[in-house]
Amino acid sequence: NWNTSSSVCNWTGITCDVRTYRVTALNISGLNLTVTIPSELGNLSSLQTLDLSFNWFSGSIPASIFNMSSLLSINFINNALFGELPPNFCNHLSNLESLFLKSNMFHGKIPSTLSSCKRLRETSLSLNDFFWDHTKRNWQQLYLSKNMFYGEIPSDIANCSYLRILVLQFNNFSGAIPKEISNLTKLEKLDLQYNKLQGTIPYAGHLYQLQWLDLSDNQLSGSLPSFKFKMPLLQFLDLSSNRLSAELPTNVFHNLPFLEELYLSNNMFYGEIPSDTANCSYLRILVLRFNNFSGAIPKEISNLTKLEKLDLQYNRLQGTILYVGHLLQLQWLDLSDNQLSGSLPSFKFNMPLLQFLDLSSNRLSVELPTNVFHNLPFLEELYLSNNMFYGEIPSDTQNCSYLRILVLKFNNFPGAIPKEISNLTKLEKLDLQYNRLQGTIPYAGHLFQLQWLDLSDNQLSGSLPSFKFKMPLLQFLDLSSNRLSTELPTNVFHNLPFLEELYLSNNMFYGEIPSDTPNCSYLRILVVQFNNFSGAIPKEI
């Protein structure tokens, strides 16, 4: 409504001073404007806030903008602006407090004269092509993520004594983390994720205000000396995907009382998992996968009543699965690829919010309780493969009405496939390969979301009644190595339009190969060897 017949102060995005009626703020964010920035904006001598974010402004920033001494805030996030920042950037912007240029196409070095912007506290230059000209600054927040900065992190960062937030993630910084960072006593967040940093983690004993520490996806090595010292406010710690090789100190969690998220995955940590985890009573996420932890899972973990995710996959853990009766908030539990044995006593107890459960590739040898699924109403993914489970598959699967993936392959389950599985209308993958299942294949008429069905290497017999019904999204079907003896229905492929792989080998199918294969226009693999098919090979193939 920028109409010359009305006062400028009534225009959309314009704010004026109530006394002088001069324009003090221009906020036209998110209007999908596709123009260049007019140089005439520099004539707004009282403008304090300039927000052009989330548009399609292109071209360079007019020189007149850099002469606006009244400006306190510049926000050009998410446009298509390009060019370099002038070397005298701050000569006239002496009052500037925040500068947001994220997600544009600026390039060149960050001007050393930025240090002349004495009041500058918040800076976001991410997702451009800047490189660092290291200078002394008095910033409180510095975001330089997702650029192409390289070389070592300057040690004079310690001169930024007011710095609270330092985010340098997704760059090419190399060398060691400067030990001088530990002198930034006001630091609350340090994110150096995804660089090429090497060496050991420096002493962090002075970082009493630190709440967030992310050093993941680097090449850091050695042990954890910093954890002998207190970081009493730390809530988030991610050291994953490095080369850290150490035994965790027995009291590692003692001085981290407010820790909520801990990620140590993809390293070479060894020894037992410390039992003092109970000191982290606020812990919600604990991810230690892909390490060399050994021994038993500490029973104290069961006291972490706020725990939502526990991932201990791919270690060398032994013993039985811990009691989890108190973990009422748990949504994700992955204990796969360890050496766990014994039964599942914990599953007699409630995990009412559990969505993901993976116990595959262990040494579990037990009959599943008949009501194993009764208290898992929100379960979406269940992996129990590569164990020694025996006894019939429980029929109460229908209690898991949200179940999308059920993988029980490579076990010793006998008996029939429960017909109740056909009521799992959200099921996308069913893999019962390599068990001792018998009987006929149950009706599957309700499995409209099913994309993967593997019943191979069992002792199933009879015909295929379920395939008279629709599985319109099925892509993979393997019924090989069973005792199926039947003539394939003439329209077997009619309701499988997205089928890509079909394996029927090592059975006793007979009769002609159906000619409706053209309905499976995505079919890449068709294996029907070692059967009794007769007649001609359909020309439709």
ZIMOBEL-V769848 format. One record per backbone hydrogen bond with DSSP energy under -0.5 kcal/mol. NH is the residue of the N-H (numbers start at 1). CO is the residue of the C=O. If there is no record, write none. Layout:
NH_CO / NH_CO
//
This chain:
3_1 / 6_3 / 10_7 / 11_8 / 14_11 / 15_25 / 17_22 / 21_17 / 24_15 / 25_15 / 26_49 / 27_13 / 28_26 / 28_51 / 30_53 / 31_28 / 32_54 / 37_58 / 38_36 / 41_38 / 42_39 / 43_40 / 44_41 / 45_43 / 47_44 / 48_24 / 49_24 / 50_73 / 51_26 / 52_50 / 52_75 / 53_75 / 54_77 / 55_78 / 56_33 / 58_35 / 59_80 / 65_62 / 66_62 / 66_63 / 67_64 / 68_65 / 69_67 / 71_68 / 72_48 / 73_48 / 74_98 / 75_50 / 76_100 / 78_102 / 79_103 / 80_57 / 82_59 / 83_105 / 89_86 / 91_88 / 92_66 / 94_92 / 96_93 / 97_72 / 98_72 / 99_122 / 100_74 / 101_99 / 101_124 / 102_124 / 103_126 / 104_127 / 105_81 / 107_83 / 108_129 / 110_131 / 111_109 / 114_111 / 115_112 / 116_113 / 117_114 / 118_116 / 119_94 / 120_117 / 121_97 / 122_97 / 123_141 / 124_99 / 125_143 / 127_145 / 127_146 / 129_106 / 131_108 / 134_132 / 140_121 / 141_121 / 142_165 / 143_123 / 144_142 / 144_167 / 146_169 / 147_170 / 148_130 / 151_172 / 153_174 / 157_154 / 158_155 / 159_156 / 160_157 / 161_159 / 163_160 / 164_140 / 165_140 / 166_189 / 167_142 / 168_166 / 168_191 / 170_193 / 171_194 / 172_149 / 174_151 / 175_196 / 177_198 / 181_178 / 182_179 / 183_180 / 184_181 / 185_183 / 187_184 / 188_164 / 189_164 / 190_212 / 191_166 / 192_190 / 192_214 / 194_216 / 195_217 / 196_173 / 198_175 / 199_219 / 201_223 / 207_204 / 208_206 / 210_207 / 211_188 / 212_188 / 213_236 / 214_190 / 215_238 / 216_238 / 217_240 / 218_241 / 219_197 / 221_199 / 222_243 / 227_224 / 228_225 / 229_226 / 231_255 / 234_231 / 235_211 / 236_211 / 237_261 / 238_213 / 239_263 / 240_263 / 241_265 / 242_266 / 243_220 / 245_222 / 248_246 / 248_270 / 252_249 / 254_251 / 255_251 / 256_253 / 259_256 / 260_235 / 261_235 / 262_285 / 263_237 / 264_287 / 266_289 / 267_290 / 268_244 / 270_246 / 271_292 / 273_294 / 276_250 / 277_274 / 278_275 / 279_276 / 280_277 / 281_279 / 283_280 / 284_260 / 285_260 / 286_309 / 287_262 / 288_286 / 288_311 / 289_311 / 290_313 / 291_314 / 292_269 / 294_271 / 295_316 / 297_318 / 301_298 / 302_299 / 303_300 / 304_301 / 305_303 / 307_304 / 308_284 / 309_284 / 310_332 / 311_286 / 312_310 / 312_334 / 314_336 / 315_337 / 316_293 / 318_295 / 319_339 / 321_343 / 327_324 / 328_326 / 330_327 / 331_308 / 332_308 / 333_356 / 334_310 / 335_358 / 336_358 / 337_360 / 338_361 / 339_317 / 341_319 / 342_363 / 347_344 / 348_345 / 349_346 / 351_375 / 354_351 / 355_331 / 356_331 / 357_381 / 358_333 / 359_383 / 360_383 / 361_385 / 362_386 / 363_340 / 365_342 / 368_366 / 368_390 / 372_369 / 374_371 / 375_371 / 376_373 / 379_376 / 380_355 / 381_355 / 382_405 / 383_357 / 384_407 / 385_407 / 386_409 / 387_410 / 388_364 / 390_366 / 391_412 / 393_414 / 396_370 / 397_394 / 398_395 / 399_396 / 400_397 / 401_399 / 403_400 / 404_380 / 405_380 / 406_429 / 407_382 / 408_406 / 408_431 / 409_431 / 410_433 / 411_434 / 412_389 / 415_436 / 417_438 / 421_418 / 422_419 / 423_420 / 424_421 / 425_423 / 427_424 / 428_404 / 429_404 / 430_452 / 431_406 / 432_430 / 432_454 / 434_456 / 435_457 / 436_413 / 438_415 / 439_459 / 441_463 / 447_444 / 448_446 / 450_447 / 451_428 / 452_428 / 453_476 / 454_430 / 455_453 / 455_478 / 456_478 / 457_480 / 458_481 / 459_437 / 461_439 / 462_483 / 467_464 / 468_465 / 469_466 / 471_495 / 474_471 / 475_451 / 476_451 / 477_501 / 478_453 / 479_503 / 481_505 / 482_506 / 483_460 / 485_462 / 488_510 / 492_489 / 494_491 / 495_491 / 496_493 / 499_496 / 500_475 / 501_475 / 502_525 / 503_477 / 504_527 / 505_527 / 506_529 / 507_530 / 508_484 / 510_486 / 511_532 / 513_534 / 518_515 / 519_516 / 520_517 / 521_519 / 522_497 / 523_520 / 524_500 / 525_500 / 527_502 / 528_526 / 532_509 / 534_511 / 538_536 / 541_538
//
